[in-house]
Amino acid sequence: MATKAQIEKSKKKPKFSSRIVRRCFRCGRKRGYMRRFGLCRICFREMANQGLIPGIKKSSW
């Protein structure tokens, strides 16, 4: 879990565009981030299993 200071720091506009840190909006995690959903992989999986993300379902074959 990211600290509040880290989350606030990542919201500020960086000096250089390559320094942008994208974080999960639920937990603040920066690794395993999916841009399309704005979530980290862990939060994505939890929400998808609960059916909270429209159009996403668990695959089985």
PDBQT receptor file of N, H, CA, C and O in Angstrom, charges set to zero:
ATOM      1  N   MET A   1       0.849  -1.180   0.000  1.00  0.00    +0.000 N 
ATOM      2  CA  MET A   1       0.000   0.000   0.000  1.00  0.00    +0.000 C 
ATOM      3  C   MET A   1       0.893   1.241   0.000  1.00  0.00    +0.000 C 
ATOM      4  O   MET A   1       1.804   1.372   0.817  1.00  0.00    +0.000 OA
ATOM      5  N   ALA A   2       0.613   2.130  -0.919  1.00  0.00    +0.000 N 
ATOM      6  H   ALA A   2      -0.127   2.024  -1.583  1.00  0.00    +0.000 HD
ATOM      7  CA  ALA A   2       1.393   3.356  -1.022  1.00  0.00    +0.000 C 
ATOM      8  C   ALA A   2       0.977   4.342   0.070  1.00  0.00    +0.000 C 
ATOM      9  O   ALA A   2      -0.183   4.384   0.479  1.00  0.00    +0.000 OA
ATOM     10  N   THR A   3       1.940   5.128   0.530  1.00  0.00    +0.000 N 
ATOM     11  H   THR A   3       2.883   5.094   0.197  1.00  0.00    +0.000 HD
ATOM     12  CA  THR A   3       1.628   6.138   1.538  1.00  0.00    +0.000 C 
ATOM     13  C   THR A   3       0.919   7.315   0.879  1.00  0.00    +0.000 C 
ATOM     14  O   THR A   3       0.976   7.480  -0.339  1.00  0.00    +0.000 OA
ATOM     15  N   LYS A   4       0.258   8.122   1.681  1.00  0.00    +0.000 N 
ATOM     16  H   LYS A   4       0.211   7.988   2.670  1.00  0.00    +0.000 HD
ATOM     17  CA  LYS A   4      -0.459   9.289   1.152  1.00  0.00    +0.000 C 
ATOM     18  C   LYS A   4       0.502  10.256   0.477  1.00  0.00    +0.000 C 
ATOM     19  O   LYS A   4       0.156  10.883  -0.524  1.00  0.00    +0.000 OA
ATOM     20  N   ALA A   5       1.717  10.378   1.027  1.00  0.00    +0.000 N 
ATOM     21  H   ALA A   5       1.998   9.868   1.841  1.00  0.00    +0.000 HD
ATOM     22  CA  ALA A   5       2.705  11.285   0.446  1.00  0.00    +0.000 C 
ATOM     23  C   ALA A   5       3.107  10.822  -0.952  1.00  0.00    +0.000 C 
ATOM     24  O   ALA A   5       3.255  11.650  -1.851  1.00  0.00    +0.000 OA
ATOM     25  N   GLN A   6       3.285   9.522  -1.151  1.00  0.00    +0.000 N 
ATOM     26  H   GLN A   6       3.165   8.849  -0.420  1.00  0.00    +0.000 HD
ATOM     27  CA  GLN A   6       3.651   9.001  -2.464  1.00  0.00    +0.000 C 
ATOM     28  C   GLN A   6       2.532   9.216  -3.475  1.00  0.00    +0.000 C 
ATOM     29  O   GLN A   6       2.789   9.550  -4.632  1.00  0.00    +0.000 OA
ATOM     30  N   ILE A   7       1.296   9.025  -3.040  1.00  0.00    +0.000 N 
ATOM     31  H   ILE A   7       1.087   8.754  -2.100  1.00  0.00    +0.000 HD
ATOM     32  CA  ILE A   7       0.149   9.210  -3.929  1.00  0.00    +0.000 C 
ATOM     33  C   ILE A   7       0.028  10.675  -4.336  1.00  0.00    +0.000 C 
ATOM     34  O   ILE A   7      -0.191  10.974  -5.510  1.00  0.00    +0.000 OA
ATOM     35  N   GLU A   8       0.167  11.588  -3.382  1.00  0.00    +0.000 N 
ATOM     36  H   GLU A   8       0.345  11.345  -2.429  1.00  0.00    +0.000 HD
ATOM     37  CA  GLU A   8       0.087  13.024  -3.682  1.00  0.00    +0.000 C 
ATOM     38  C   GLU A   8       1.234  13.459  -4.585  1.00  0.00    +0.000 C 
ATOM     39  O   GLU A   8       1.036  14.283  -5.478  1.00  0.00    +0.000 OA
ATOM     40  N   LYS A   9       2.425  12.920  -4.366  1.00  0.00    +0.000 N 
ATOM     41  H   LYS A   9       2.585  12.251  -3.640  1.00  0.00    +0.000 HD
ATOM     42  CA  LYS A   9       3.582  13.267  -5.182  1.00  0.00    +0.000 C 
ATOM     43  C   LYS A   9       3.373  12.836  -6.629  1.00  0.00    +0.000 C 
ATOM     44  O   LYS A   9       3.766  13.551  -7.550  1.00  0.00    +0.000 OA
ATOM     45  N   SER A  10       2.755  11.669  -6.839  1.00  0.00    +0.000 N 
ATOM     46  H   SER A  10       2.436  11.087  -6.091  1.00  0.00    +0.000 HD
ATOM     47  CA  SER A  10       2.539  11.177  -8.197  1.00  0.00    +0.000 C 
ATOM     48  C   SER A  10       1.453  11.972  -8.921  1.00  0.00    +0.000 C 
ATOM     49  O   SER A  10       1.395  11.932 -10.150  1.00  0.00    +0.000 OA
ATOM     50  N   LYS A  11       0.590  12.691  -8.200  1.00  0.00    +0.000 N 
ATOM     51  H   LYS A  11       0.636  12.722  -7.202  1.00  0.00    +0.000 HD
ATOM     52  CA  LYS A  11      -0.460  13.490  -8.824  1.00  0.00    +0.000 C 
ATOM     53  C   LYS A  11       0.071  14.806  -9.379  1.00  0.00    +0.000 C 
ATOM     54  O   LYS A  11      -0.537  15.390 -10.275  1.00  0.00    +0.000 OA
ATOM     55  N   LYS A  12       1.212  15.281  -8.851  1.00  0.00    +0.000 N 
ATOM     56  H   LYS A  12       1.707  14.806  -8.123  1.00  0.00    +0.000 HD
ATOM     57  CA  LYS A  12       1.793  16.533  -9.330  1.00  0.00    +0.000 C 
ATOM     58  C   LYS A  12       2.360  16.363 -10.736  1.00  0.00    +0.000 C 
ATOM     59  O   LYS A  12       2.793  15.273 -11.111  1.00  0.00    +0.000 OA
ATOM     60  N   LYS A  13       2.355  17.438 -11.501  1.00  0.00    +0.000 N 
ATOM     61  H   LYS A  13       2.003  18.323 -11.196  1.00  0.00    +0.000 HD
ATOM     62  CA  LYS A  13       2.920  17.386 -12.845  1.00  0.00    +0.000 C 
ATOM     63  C   LYS A  13       4.447  17.325 -12.744  1.00  0.00    +0.000 C 
ATOM     64  O   LYS A  13       5.062  18.195 -12.127  1.00  0.00    +0.000 OA
ATOM     65  N   PRO A  14       5.064  16.295 -13.351  1.00  0.00    +0.000 N 
ATOM     66  CA  PRO A  14       6.522  16.171 -13.258  1.00  0.00    +0.000 C 
ATOM     67  C   PRO A  14       7.250  17.164 -14.164  1.00  0.00    +0.000 C 
ATOM     68  O   PRO A  14       6.673  17.726 -15.095  1.00  0.00    +0.000 OA
ATOM     69  N   LYS A  15       8.522  17.359 -13.863  1.00  0.00    +0.000 N 
ATOM     70  H   LYS A  15       8.990  16.902 -13.106  1.00  0.00    +0.000 HD
ATOM     71  CA  LYS A  15       9.358  18.255 -14.655  1.00  0.00    +0.000 C 
ATOM     72  C   LYS A  15       9.541  17.716 -16.075  1.00  0.00    +0.000 C 
ATOM     73  O   LYS A  15       9.566  18.486 -17.036  1.00  0.00    +0.000 OA
ATOM     74  N   PHE A  16       9.666  16.406 -16.203  1.00  0.00    +0.000 N 
ATOM     75  H   PHE A  16       9.645  15.781 -15.423  1.00  0.00    +0.000 HD
ATOM     76  CA  PHE A  16       9.830  15.746 -17.495  1.00  0.00    +0.000 C 
ATOM     77  C   PHE A  16       8.730  14.705 -17.671  1.00  0.00    +0.000 C 
ATOM     78  O   PHE A  16       8.329  14.054 -16.706  1.00  0.00    +0.000 OA
ATOM     79  N   SER A  17       8.244  14.548 -18.890  1.00  0.00    +0.000 N 
ATOM     80  H   SER A  17       8.570  15.077 -19.674  1.00  0.00    +0.000 HD
ATOM     81  CA  SER A  17       7.113  13.644 -19.134  1.00  0.00    +0.000 C 
ATOM     82  C   SER A  17       7.453  12.176 -18.864  1.00  0.00    +0.000 C 
ATOM     83  O   SER A  17       6.554  11.377 -18.601  1.00  0.00    +0.000 OA
ATOM     84  N   SER A  18       8.724  11.816 -18.925  1.00  0.00    +0.000 N 
ATOM     85  H   SER A  18       9.454  12.465 -19.139  1.00  0.00    +0.000 HD
ATOM     86  CA  SER A  18       9.111  10.423 -18.677  1.00  0.00    +0.000 C 
ATOM     87  C   SER A  18       9.058  10.055 -17.196  1.00  0.00    +0.000 C 
ATOM     88  O   SER A  18       9.202   8.884 -16.845  1.00  0.00    +0.000 OA
ATOM     89  N   ARG A  19       8.855  11.030 -16.337  1.00  0.00    +0.000 N 
ATOM     90  H   ARG A  19       8.738  11.982 -16.622  1.00  0.00    +0.000 HD
ATOM     91  CA  ARG A  19       8.797  10.779 -14.897  1.00  0.00    +0.000 C 
ATOM     92  C   ARG A  19       7.384  10.535 -14.377  1.00  0.00    +0.000 C 
ATOM     93  O   ARG A  19       7.184  10.409 -13.169  1.00  0.00    +0.000 OA
ATOM     94  N   ILE A  20       6.403  10.467 -15.274  1.00  0.00    +0.000 N 
ATOM     95  H   ILE A  20       6.565  10.569 -16.255  1.00  0.00    +0.000 HD
ATOM     96  CA  ILE A  20       5.017  10.252 -14.851  1.00  0.00    +0.000 C 
ATOM     97  C   ILE A  20       4.898   8.898 -14.157  1.00  0.00    +0.000 C 
ATOM     98  O   ILE A  20       5.381   7.886 -14.666  1.00  0.00    +0.000 OA
ATOM     99  N   VAL A  21       4.254   8.888 -12.994  1.00  0.00    +0.000 N 
ATOM    100  H   VAL A  21       3.862   9.710 -12.581  1.00  0.00    +0.000 HD
ATOM    101  CA  VAL A  21       4.014   7.650 -12.257  1.00  0.00    +0.000 C 
ATOM    102  C   VAL A  21       2.510   7.431 -12.234  1.00  0.00    +0.000 C 
ATOM    103  O   VAL A  21       1.768   8.202 -11.625  1.00  0.00    +0.000 OA
ATOM    104  N   ARG A  22       2.074   6.390 -12.892  1.00  0.00    +0.000 N 
ATOM    105  H   ARG A  22       2.676   5.763 -13.387  1.00  0.00    +0.000 HD
ATOM    106  CA  ARG A  22       0.647   6.056 -12.894  1.00  0.00    +0.000 C 
ATOM    107  C   ARG A  22       0.377   5.086 -11.760  1.00  0.00    +0.000 C 
ATOM    108  O   ARG A  22       1.092   4.099 -11.591  1.00  0.00    +0.000 OA
ATOM    109  N   ARG A  23      -0.662   5.373 -10.984  1.00  0.00    +0.000 N 
ATOM    110  H   ARG A  23      -1.243   6.175 -11.121  1.00  0.00    +0.000 HD
ATOM    111  CA  ARG A  23      -0.977   4.545  -9.827  1.00  0.00    +0.000 C 
ATOM    112  C   ARG A  23      -2.427   4.091  -9.872  1.00  0.00    +0.000 C 
ATOM    113  O   ARG A  23      -3.291   4.748 -10.454  1.00  0.00    +0.000 OA
ATOM    114  N   CYS A  24      -2.666   2.965  -9.250  1.00  0.00    +0.000 N 
ATOM    115  H   CYS A  24      -1.965   2.432  -8.777  1.00  0.00    +0.000 HD
ATOM    116  CA  CYS A  24      -4.017   2.422  -9.110  1.00  0.00    +0.000 C 
ATOM    117  C   CYS A  24      -4.846   3.400  -8.284  1.00  0.00    +0.000 C 
ATOM    118  O   CYS A  24      -4.386   3.885  -7.251  1.00  0.00    +0.000 OA
ATOM    119  N   PHE A  25      -6.069   3.691  -8.736  1.00  0.00    +0.000 N 
ATOM    120  H   PHE A  25      -6.443   3.296  -9.576  1.00  0.00    +0.000 HD
ATOM    121  CA  PHE A  25      -6.886   4.665  -8.006  1.00  0.00    +0.000 C 
ATOM    122  C   PHE A  25      -7.459   4.080  -6.722  1.00  0.00    +0.000 C 
ATOM    123  O   PHE A  25      -7.884   4.831  -5.845  1.00  0.00    +0.000 OA
ATOM    124  N   ARG A  26      -7.480   2.755  -6.592  1.00  0.00    +0.000 N 
ATOM    125  H   ARG A  26      -7.135   2.145  -7.305  1.00  0.00    +0.000 HD
ATOM    126  CA  ARG A  26      -8.020   2.147  -5.372  1.00  0.00    +0.000 C 
ATOM    127  C   ARG A  26      -6.974   2.033  -4.267  1.00  0.00    +0.000 C 
ATOM    128  O   ARG A  26      -7.221   2.435  -3.130  1.00  0.00    +0.000 OA
ATOM    129  N   CYS A  27      -5.799   1.482  -4.603  1.00  0.00    +0.000 N 
ATOM    130  H   CYS A  27      -5.598   1.155  -5.527  1.00  0.00    +0.000 HD
ATOM    131  CA  CYS A  27      -4.818   1.202  -3.553  1.00  0.00    +0.000 C 
ATOM    132  C   CYS A  27      -3.541   2.024  -3.668  1.00  0.00    +0.000 C 
ATOM    133  O   CYS A  27      -2.789   2.108  -2.697  1.00  0.00    +0.000 OA
ATOM    134  N   GLY A  28      -3.270   2.635  -4.822  1.00  0.00    +0.000 N 
ATOM    135  H   GLY A  28      -3.881   2.567  -5.611  1.00  0.00    +0.000 HD
ATOM    136  CA  GLY A  28      -2.076   3.453  -4.995  1.00  0.00    +0.000 C 
ATOM    137  C   GLY A  28      -0.859   2.693  -5.485  1.00  0.00    +0.000 C 
ATOM    138  O   GLY A  28       0.233   3.255  -5.557  1.00  0.00    +0.000 OA
ATOM    139  N   ARG A  29      -1.031   1.426  -5.821  1.00  0.00    +0.000 N 
ATOM    140  H   ARG A  29      -1.919   0.969  -5.762  1.00  0.00    +0.000 HD
ATOM    141  CA  ARG A  29       0.091   0.614  -6.294  1.00  0.00    +0.000 C 
ATOM    142  C   ARG A  29       0.546   1.093  -7.669  1.00  0.00    +0.000 C 
ATOM    143  O   ARG A  29      -0.285   1.418  -8.517  1.00  0.00    +0.000 OA
ATOM    144  N   LYS A  30       1.872   1.140  -7.896  1.00  0.00    +0.000 N 
ATOM    145  H   LYS A  30       2.546   0.876  -7.206  1.00  0.00    +0.000 HD
ATOM    146  CA  LYS A  30       2.379   1.609  -9.185  1.00  0.00    +0.000 C 
ATOM    147  C   LYS A  30       2.837   0.473 -10.099  1.00  0.00    +0.000 C 
ATOM    148  O   LYS A  30       2.905   0.652 -11.315  1.00  0.00    +0.000 OA
ATOM    149  N   ARG A  31       3.150  -0.683  -9.533  1.00  0.00    +0.000 N 
ATOM    150  H   ARG A  31       3.094  -0.828  -8.546  1.00  0.00    +0.000 HD
ATOM    151  CA  ARG A  31       3.593  -1.808 -10.355  1.00  0.00    +0.000 C 
ATOM    152  C   ARG A  31       2.390  -2.668 -10.742  1.00  0.00    +0.000 C 
ATOM    153  O   ARG A  31       1.455  -2.834  -9.958  1.00  0.00    +0.000 OA
ATOM    154  N   GLY A  32       2.424  -3.206 -11.948  1.00  0.00    +0.000 N 
ATOM    155  H   GLY A  32       3.183  -3.071 -12.585  1.00  0.00    +0.000 HD
ATOM    156  CA  GLY A  32       1.331  -4.036 -12.429  1.00  0.00    +0.000 C 
ATOM    157  C   GLY A  32       0.095  -3.215 -12.755  1.00  0.00    +0.000 C 
ATOM    158  O   GLY A  32      -1.028  -3.686 -12.580  1.00  0.00    +0.000 OA
ATOM    159  N   TYR A  33       0.294  -1.993 -13.227  1.00  0.00    +0.000 N 
ATOM    160  H   TYR A  33       1.207  -1.610 -13.369  1.00  0.00    +0.000 HD
ATOM    161  CA  TYR A  33      -0.789  -1.055 -13.515  1.00  0.00    +0.000 C 
ATOM    162  C   TYR A  33      -1.319  -1.271 -14.926  1.00  0.00    +0.000 C 
ATOM    163  O   TYR A  33      -0.535  -1.436 -15.861  1.00  0.00    +0.000 OA
ATOM    164  N   MET A  34      -2.635  -1.272 -15.091  1.00  0.00    +0.000 N 
ATOM    165  H   MET A  34      -3.272  -1.138 -14.332  1.00  0.00    +0.000 HD
ATOM    166  CA  MET A  34      -3.263  -1.391 -16.410  1.00  0.00    +0.000 C 
ATOM    167  C   MET A  34      -3.903  -0.057 -16.767  1.00  0.00    +0.000 C 
ATOM    168  O   MET A  34      -4.859   0.371 -16.122  1.00  0.00    +0.000 OA
ATOM    169  N   ARG A  35      -3.377   0.592 -17.786  1.00  0.00    +0.000 N 
ATOM    170  H   ARG A  35      -2.600   0.244 -18.310  1.00  0.00    +0.000 HD
ATOM    171  CA  ARG A  35      -3.856   1.917 -18.176  1.00  0.00    +0.000 C 
ATOM    172  C   ARG A  35      -5.321   1.923 -18.563  1.00  0.00    +0.000 C 
ATOM    173  O   ARG A  35      -6.057   2.850 -18.224  1.00  0.00    +0.000 OA
ATOM    174  N   ARG A  36      -5.740   0.897 -19.267  1.00  0.00    +0.000 N 
ATOM    175  H   ARG A  36      -5.142   0.144 -19.543  1.00  0.00    +0.000 HD
ATOM    176  CA  ARG A  36      -7.108   0.851 -19.785  1.00  0.00    +0.000 C 
ATOM    177  C   ARG A  36      -8.151   0.935 -18.672  1.00  0.00    +0.000 C 
ATOM    178  O   ARG A  36      -9.234   1.488 -18.871  1.00  0.00    +0.000 OA
ATOM    179  N   PHE A  37      -7.825   0.390 -17.510  1.00  0.00    +0.000 N 
ATOM    180  H   PHE A  37      -6.946  -0.059 -17.348  1.00  0.00    +0.000 HD
ATOM    181  CA  PHE A  37      -8.775   0.351 -16.403  1.00  0.00    +0.000 C 
ATOM    182  C   PHE A  37      -8.390   1.277 -15.253  1.00  0.00    +0.000 C 
ATOM    183  O   PHE A  37      -9.224   1.572 -14.397  1.00  0.00    +0.000 OA
ATOM    184  N   GLY A  38      -7.150   1.735 -15.220  1.00  0.00    +0.000 N 
ATOM    185  H   GLY A  38      -6.472   1.495 -15.915  1.00  0.00    +0.000 HD
ATOM    186  CA  GLY A  38      -6.706   2.598 -14.130  1.00  0.00    +0.000 C 
ATOM    187  C   GLY A  38      -6.523   1.849 -12.823  1.00  0.00    +0.000 C 
ATOM    188  O   GLY A  38      -6.574   2.437 -11.742  1.00  0.00    +0.000 OA
ATOM    189  N   LEU A  39      -6.306   0.528 -12.934  1.00  0.00    +0.000 N 
ATOM    190  H   LEU A  39      -6.265   0.051 -13.812  1.00  0.00    +0.000 HD
ATOM    191  CA  LEU A  39      -6.183  -0.336 -11.762  1.00  0.00    +0.000 C 
ATOM    192  C   LEU A  39      -4.899  -1.141 -11.819  1.00  0.00    +0.000 C 
ATOM    193  O   LEU A  39      -4.335  -1.362 -12.891  1.00  0.00    +0.000 OA
ATOM    194  N   CYS A  40      -4.441  -1.580 -10.644  1.00  0.00    +0.000 N 
ATOM    195  H   CYS A  40      -4.899  -1.401  -9.774  1.00  0.00    +0.000 HD
ATOM    196  CA  CYS A  40      -3.338  -2.532 -10.613  1.00  0.00    +0.000 C 
ATOM    197  C   CYS A  40      -3.916  -3.923 -10.864  1.00  0.00    +0.000 C 
ATOM    198  O   CYS A  40      -5.135  -4.096 -10.841  1.00  0.00    +0.000 OA
ATOM    199  N   ARG A  41      -3.079  -4.891 -11.098  1.00  0.00    +0.000 N 
ATOM    200  H   ARG A  41      -2.089  -4.751 -11.117  1.00  0.00    +0.000 HD
ATOM    201  CA  ARG A  41      -3.530  -6.239 -11.436  1.00  0.00    +0.000 C 
ATOM    202  C   ARG A  41      -4.323  -6.889 -10.314  1.00  0.00    +0.000 C 
ATOM    203  O   ARG A  41      -5.237  -7.674 -10.568  1.00  0.00    +0.000 OA
ATOM    204  N   ILE A  42      -3.976  -6.566  -9.080  1.00  0.00    +0.000 N 
ATOM    205  H   ILE A  42      -3.233  -5.929  -8.874  1.00  0.00    +0.000 HD
ATOM    206  CA  ILE A  42      -4.645  -7.178  -7.928  1.00  0.00    +0.000 C 
ATOM    207  C   ILE A  42      -6.068  -6.638  -7.793  1.00  0.00    +0.000 C 
ATOM    208  O   ILE A  42      -7.019  -7.407  -7.647  1.00  0.00    +0.000 OA
ATOM    209  N   CYS A  43      -6.206  -5.315  -7.841  1.00  0.00    +0.000 N 
ATOM    210  H   CYS A  43      -5.434  -4.691  -7.959  1.00  0.00    +0.000 HD
ATOM    211  CA  CYS A  43      -7.534  -4.704  -7.749  1.00  0.00    +0.000 C 
ATOM    212  C   CYS A  43      -8.382  -5.074  -8.955  1.00  0.00    +0.000 C 
ATOM    213  O   CYS A  43      -9.591  -5.268  -8.828  1.00  0.00    +0.000 OA
ATOM    214  N   PHE A  44      -7.753  -5.173 -10.137  1.00  0.00    +0.000 N 
ATOM    215  H   PHE A  44      -6.771  -5.015 -10.240  1.00  0.00    +0.000 HD
ATOM    216  CA  PHE A  44      -8.477  -5.569 -11.339  1.00  0.00    +0.000 C 
ATOM    217  C   PHE A  44      -9.075  -6.959 -11.157  1.00  0.00    +0.000 C 
ATOM    218  O   PHE A  44     -10.242  -7.183 -11.479  1.00  0.00    +0.000 OA
ATOM    219  N   ARG A  45      -8.292  -7.875 -10.649  1.00  0.00    +0.000 N 
ATOM    220  H   ARG A  45      -7.344  -7.693 -10.387  1.00  0.00    +0.000 HD
ATOM    221  CA  ARG A  45      -8.765  -9.246 -10.470  1.00  0.00    +0.000 C 
ATOM    222  C   ARG A  45      -9.902  -9.318  -9.455  1.00  0.00    +0.000 C 
ATOM    223  O   ARG A  45     -10.893 -10.016  -9.670  1.00  0.00    +0.000 OA
ATOM    224  N   GLU A  46      -9.754  -8.592  -8.350  1.00  0.00    +0.000 N 
ATOM    225  H   GLU A  46      -8.950  -8.025  -8.175  1.00  0.00    +0.000 HD
ATOM    226  CA  GLU A  46     -10.806  -8.581  -7.327  1.00  0.00    +0.000 C 
ATOM    227  C   GLU A  46     -12.115  -8.036  -7.887  1.00  0.00    +0.000 C 
ATOM    228  O   GLU A  46     -13.178  -8.624  -7.688  1.00  0.00    +0.000 OA
ATOM    229  N   MET A  47     -12.029  -6.914  -8.584  1.00  0.00    +0.000 N 
ATOM    230  H   MET A  47     -11.166  -6.437  -8.746  1.00  0.00    +0.000 HD
ATOM    231  CA  MET A  47     -13.237  -6.283  -9.125  1.00  0.00    +0.000 C 
ATOM    232  C   MET A  47     -13.853  -7.108 -10.254  1.00  0.00    +0.000 C 
ATOM    233  O   MET A  47     -15.076  -7.179 -10.373  1.00  0.00    +0.000 OA
ATOM    234  N   ALA A  48     -13.015  -7.732 -11.082  1.00  0.00    +0.000 N 
ATOM    235  H   ALA A  48     -12.021  -7.675 -10.985  1.00  0.00    +0.000 HD
ATOM    236  CA  ALA A  48     -13.521  -8.560 -12.176  1.00  0.00    +0.000 C 
ATOM    237  C   ALA A  48     -14.239  -9.788 -11.628  1.00  0.00    +0.000 C 
ATOM    238  O   ALA A  48     -15.283 -10.173 -12.156  1.00  0.00    +0.000 OA
ATOM    239  N   ASN A  49     -13.709 -10.402 -10.596  1.00  0.00    +0.000 N 
ATOM    240  H   ASN A  49     -12.861 -10.089 -10.167  1.00  0.00    +0.000 HD
ATOM    241  CA  ASN A  49     -14.345 -11.581 -10.001  1.00  0.00    +0.000 C 
ATOM    242  C   ASN A  49     -15.674 -11.235  -9.348  1.00  0.00    +0.000 C 
ATOM    243  O   ASN A  49     -16.576 -12.072  -9.294  1.00  0.00    +0.000 OA
ATOM    244  N   GLN A  50     -15.801 -10.011  -8.853  1.00  0.00    +0.000 N 
ATOM    245  H   GLN A  50     -15.069  -9.332  -8.897  1.00  0.00    +0.000 HD
ATOM    246  CA  GLN A  50     -17.054  -9.572  -8.235  1.00  0.00    +0.000 C 
ATOM    247  C   GLN A  50     -18.053  -9.075  -9.276  1.00  0.00    +0.000 C 
ATOM    248  O   GLN A  50     -19.210  -8.808  -8.953  1.00  0.00    +0.000 OA
ATOM    249  N   GLY A  51     -17.600  -8.949 -10.535  1.00  0.00    +0.000 N 
ATOM    250  H   GLY A  51     -16.660  -9.166 -10.797  1.00  0.00    +0.000 HD
ATOM    251  CA  GLY A  51     -18.476  -8.487 -11.606  1.00  0.00    +0.000 C 
ATOM    252  C   GLY A  51     -18.657  -6.982 -11.629  1.00  0.00    +0.000 C 
ATOM    253  O   GLY A  51     -19.665  -6.496 -12.141  1.00  0.00    +0.000 OA
ATOM    254  N   LEU A  52     -17.701  -6.224 -11.083  1.00  0.00    +0.000 N 
ATOM    255  H   LEU A  52     -16.882  -6.619 -10.667  1.00  0.00    +0.000 HD
ATOM    256  CA  LEU A  52     -17.802  -4.771 -11.011  1.00  0.00    +0.000 C 
ATOM    257  C   LEU A  52     -17.262  -4.060 -12.255  1.00  0.00    +0.000 C 
ATOM    258  O   LEU A  52     -17.482  -2.862 -12.430  1.00  0.00    +0.000 OA
ATOM    259  N   ILE A  53     -16.556  -4.799 -13.120  1.00  0.00    +0.000 N 
ATOM    260  H   ILE A  53     -16.377  -5.773 -12.978  1.00  0.00    +0.000 HD
ATOM    261  CA  ILE A  53     -16.020  -4.204 -14.347  1.00  0.00    +0.000 C 
ATOM    262  C   ILE A  53     -16.862  -4.714 -15.511  1.00  0.00    +0.000 C 
ATOM    263  O   ILE A  53     -16.828  -5.907 -15.812  1.00  0.00    +0.000 OA
ATOM    264  N   PRO A  54     -17.623  -3.831 -16.176  1.00  0.00    +0.000 N 
ATOM    265  CA  PRO A  54     -18.484  -4.282 -17.267  1.00  0.00    +0.000 C 
ATOM    266  C   PRO A  54     -17.689  -4.825 -18.449  1.00  0.00    +0.000 C 
ATOM    267  O   PRO A  54     -16.671  -4.254 -18.840  1.00  0.00    +0.000 OA
ATOM    268  N   GLY A  55     -18.158  -5.920 -19.004  1.00  0.00    +0.000 N 
ATOM    269  H   GLY A  55     -18.985  -6.384 -18.686  1.00  0.00    +0.000 HD
ATOM    270  CA  GLY A  55     -17.522  -6.515 -20.179  1.00  0.00    +0.000 C 
ATOM    271  C   GLY A  55     -16.379  -7.455 -19.858  1.00  0.00    +0.000 C 
ATOM    272  O   GLY A  55     -15.778  -8.017 -20.773  1.00  0.00    +0.000 OA
ATOM    273  N   ILE A  56     -16.064  -7.642 -18.599  1.00  0.00    +0.000 N 
ATOM    274  H   ILE A  56     -16.553  -7.185 -17.856  1.00  0.00    +0.000 HD
ATOM    275  CA  ILE A  56     -14.952  -8.523 -18.216  1.00  0.00    +0.000 C 
ATOM    276  C   ILE A  56     -15.526  -9.721 -17.471  1.00  0.00    +0.000 C 
ATOM    277  O   ILE A  56     -16.304  -9.570 -16.529  1.00  0.00    +0.000 OA
ATOM    278  N   LYS A  57     -15.131 -10.905 -17.906  1.00  0.00    +0.000 N 
ATOM    279  H   LYS A  57     -14.500 -11.028 -18.672  1.00  0.00    +0.000 HD
ATOM    280  CA  LYS A  57     -15.522 -12.107 -17.175  1.00  0.00    +0.000 C 
ATOM    281  C   LYS A  57     -14.350 -13.089 -17.188  1.00  0.00    +0.000 C 
ATOM    282  O   LYS A  57     -13.474 -13.025 -18.050  1.00  0.00    +0.000 OA
ATOM    283  N   LYS A  58     -14.357 -13.966 -16.244  1.00  0.00    +0.000 N 
ATOM    284  H   LYS A  58     -15.068 -14.018 -15.543  1.00  0.00    +0.000 HD
ATOM    285  CA  LYS A  58     -13.270 -14.940 -16.129  1.00  0.00    +0.000 C 
ATOM    286  C   LYS A  58     -13.359 -15.927 -17.266  1.00  0.00    +0.000 C 
ATOM    287  O   LYS A  58     -14.435 -16.448 -17.561  1.00  0.00    +0.000 OA
ATOM    288  N   SER A  59     -12.233 -16.186 -17.909  1.00  0.00    +0.000 N 
ATOM    289  H   SER A  59     -11.360 -15.762 -17.669  1.00  0.00    +0.000 HD
ATOM    290  CA  SER A  59     -12.229 -17.093 -19.040  1.00  0.00    +0.000 C 
ATOM    291  C   SER A  59     -12.175 -18.550 -18.564  1.00  0.00    +0.000 C 
ATOM    292  O   SER A  59     -11.588 -18.867 -17.530  1.00  0.00    +0.000 OA
ATOM    293  N   SER A  60     -12.794 -19.400 -19.338  1.00  0.00    +0.000 N 
ATOM    294  H   SER A  60     -13.271 -19.142 -20.179  1.00  0.00    +0.000 HD
ATOM    295  CA  SER A  60     -12.698 -20.840 -19.084  1.00  0.00    +0.000 C 
ATOM    296  C   SER A  60     -12.890 -21.550 -20.415  1.00  0.00    +0.000 C 
ATOM    297  O   SER A  60     -13.723 -21.153 -21.231  1.00  0.00    +0.000 OA
ATOM    298  N   TRP A  61     -12.111 -22.605 -20.624  1.00  0.00    +0.000 N 
ATOM    299  H   TRP A  61     -11.435 -22.928 -19.962  1.00  0.00    +0.000 HD
ATOM    300  CA  TRP A  61     -12.239 -23.357 -21.870  1.00  0.00    +0.000 C 
ATOM    301  C   TRP A  61     -11.914 -24.814 -21.646  1.00  0.00    +0.000 C 
ATOM    302  O   TRP A  61     -11.967 -25.609 -22.585  1.00  0.00    +0.000 OA
TER     303      TRP A  61
